[in-house]
Amino acid sequence: MEAPMGEWSDGRLDEFAVRIDERFDRVDERMSEGFDRADERMDEKFDRVDERFEEVDRRFDRVDERFREVGRRFDRVDERFAEVNRRVDSVNRTMAIGFLSLAGLFVTGFGALATIIVTMHG
């Protein structure tokens, strides 16, 4: 006959303990499998993130190179403007010398004219 539910024998307690251990082992296995799958998914996602960062790094490298090229072009433009400034300065000097020469000629011409007028009336 069966023992009433309220009574536990050593054999039943041992059997109960074995079943509990088996259940904990299955839970442990499922949790390990779940953690392994989660680790794999996280690794895959981190790999994708790493790939995206590498692509972003490559894009930034291209942008950096473009900025360097723009800097080189601006340097060439600056050199050309400096040459234009030198030429304009040279033209300004030449024009100033020309205007001073013309002013001297006018003064000399007016002086000569005044001398002629004075000597004719005198």
RODO-2510 file (C-alpha; in nm, 4 decimals, decimal comma):
residues 122
     n   res          X          Y          Z
     1     m     0,0000     0,0000     0,0000
     2     e     0,1091     0,3553    -0,0615
     3     a     0,2272     0,5746     0,2104
     4     p    -0,0026     0,8665     0,2775
     5     m     0,0995     1,1974     0,1156
     6     g     0,1903     1,3488     0,4450
     7     e     0,4669     1,0994     0,5093
     8     w     0,7999     1,1114     0,3368
     9     s     1,0378     0,8230     0,3418
    10     d     1,4087     0,8499     0,2811
    11     g     1,3611     0,6780    -0,0551
    12     r     1,0959     0,9254    -0,1623
    13     l     1,3077     1,2207    -0,0483
    14     d     1,6056     1,0835    -0,2407
    15     e     1,3890     1,0332    -0,5510
    16     f     1,2512     1,3854    -0,5098
    17     a     1,6011     1,5278    -0,4778
    18     v     1,7131     1,3445    -0,7935
    19     r     1,4142     1,4822    -0,9907
    20     i     1,4821     1,8341    -0,8619
    21     d     1,8486     1,8006    -0,9608
    22     e     1,7453     1,6791    -1,3093
    23     r     1,5078     1,9710    -1,3484
    24     f     1,7724     2,2190    -1,2346
    25     d     2,0171     2,0569    -1,4780
    26     r     1,7658     2,1015    -1,7658
    27     v     1,7001     2,4605    -1,6629
    28     d     2,0735     2,5181    -1,6428
    29     e     2,1206     2,3682    -1,9918
    30     r     1,8408     2,5819    -2,1387
    31     m     1,9777     2,8926    -1,9728
    32     s     2,3275     2,8134    -2,1005
    33     e     2,1900     2,7607    -2,4512
    34     g     1,9947     3,0863    -2,4243
    35     f     2,2999     3,2745    -2,3030
    36     d     2,5078     3,1191    -2,5826
    37     r     2,2510     3,2311    -2,8434
    38     a     2,2376     3,5765    -2,6862
    39     d     2,6184     3,5952    -2,6924
    40     e     2,6223     3,4919    -3,0588
    41     r     2,3596     3,7555    -3,1481
    42     m     2,5480     4,0208    -2,9538
    43     d     2,8742     3,9234    -3,1241
    44     e     2,7039     3,9462    -3,4645
    45     k     2,5603     4,2869    -3,3787
    46     f     2,8956     4,4110    -3,2482
    47     d     3,0587     4,2849    -3,5687
    48     r     2,8029     4,4818    -3,7744
    49     v     2,8630     4,7899    -3,5611
    50     d     3,2397     4,7485    -3,6084
    51     e     3,1878     4,7226    -3,9862
    52     r     2,9764     5,0386    -3,9820
    53     f     3,2417     5,2234    -3,7809
    54     e     3,5075     5,1087    -4,0265
    55     e     3,2949     5,2409    -4,3139
    56     v     3,2463     5,5699    -4,1286
    57     d     3,6231     5,5877    -4,0706
    58     r     3,6816     5,5334    -4,4444
    59     r     3,4320     5,8079    -4,5254
    60     f     3,6000     6,0457    -4,2807
    61     d     3,9354     5,9624    -4,4395
    62     r     3,7920     6,0582    -4,7799
    63     v     3,6457     6,3782    -4,6354
    64     d     3,9810     6,4599    -4,4730
    65     e     4,1563     6,4103    -4,8067
    66     r     3,9029     6,6378    -4,9770
    67     f     3,9622     6,9070    -4,7143
    68     r     4,3374     6,8745    -4,7668
    69     e     4,2835     6,9155    -5,1420
    70     v     4,0666     7,2227    -5,0801
    71     g     4,3430     7,3609    -4,8565
    72     r     4,6000     7,3063    -5,1343
    73     r     4,3728     7,4820    -5,3828
    74     f     4,3270     7,7764    -5,1472
    75     d     4,7049     7,7952    -5,1094
    76     r     4,7384     7,8185    -5,4895
    77     v     4,4654     8,0857    -5,5010
    78     d     4,6481     8,2789    -5,2286
    79     e     4,9689     8,2609    -5,4327
    80     r     4,7859     8,3898    -5,7411
    81     f     4,6301     8,6763    -5,5449
    82     a     4,9729     8,7645    -5,4089
    83     e     5,1051     8,7805    -5,7677
    84     v     4,8078     8,9957    -5,8734
    85     n     4,8728     9,2251    -5,5749
    86     r     5,2391     9,2586    -5,6786
    87     r     5,1364     9,3454    -6,0329
    88     v     4,8765     9,5996    -5,9182
    89     d     5,1358     9,7569    -5,6878
    90     s     5,3774     9,7767    -5,9808
    91     v     5,1116     9,9404    -6,2003
    92     n     5,0310    10,1859    -5,9190
    93     r     5,3991    10,2821    -5,8882
    94     t     5,4314    10,3233    -6,2638
    95     m     5,1180    10,5377    -6,2798
    96     a     5,2331    10,7516    -5,9849
    97     i     5,5715    10,8080    -6,1529
    98     g     5,3924    10,8921    -6,4788
    99     f     5,1590    11,1411    -6,3104
   100     l     5,4495    11,3043    -6,1265
   101     s     5,6440    11,3251    -6,4532
   102     l     5,3435    11,4829    -6,6277
   103     a     5,2980    11,7270    -6,3388
   104     g     5,6664    11,8189    -6,3675
   105     l     5,6291    11,8670    -6,7415
   106     f     5,3235    12,0896    -6,6906
   107     v     5,5051    12,2989    -6,4303
   108     t     5,8096    12,3225    -6,6569
   109     g     5,5871    12,4073    -6,9551
   110     f     5,3985    12,6740    -6,7599
   111     g     5,7316    12,8121    -6,6356
   112     a     5,8663    12,8225    -6,9903
   113     l     5,5473    12,9859    -7,1161
   114     a     5,5609    13,2403    -6,8359
   115     t     5,9250    13,3122    -6,9183
   116     i     5,8407    13,3634    -7,2862
   117     i     5,5523    13,5947    -7,2007
   118     v     5,7632    13,7981    -6,9569
   119     t     6,0540    13,8313    -7,2008
   120     m     5,8260    13,9387    -7,4903
   121     h     5,6673    14,2191    -7,2943
   122     g     5,9683    14,3442    -7,1341
***
